[in-house]
Amino acid sequence: MKHIKVLELSEADRLKLEKGYHNGPTHNYRIRCKSILLKSSGKSASEIA
């Protein structure tokens, strides 16, 4: 099993990403925000995809 790299986010960064996920201007932007949030919670790239 491969090691999963976990992104470390500050609380401010997490809040900005959550706001972007809920209120982002485009669908692609919202998906990117959600992907980063999932990666920071320990999900692998294949689980996110």
Secondary structure, 3 states (H helix, E strand, C coil): CCCCCCCCCCHHHHHHHHHHHHHCCCHHHHHHHHHHHHHHCCCCHHHHC
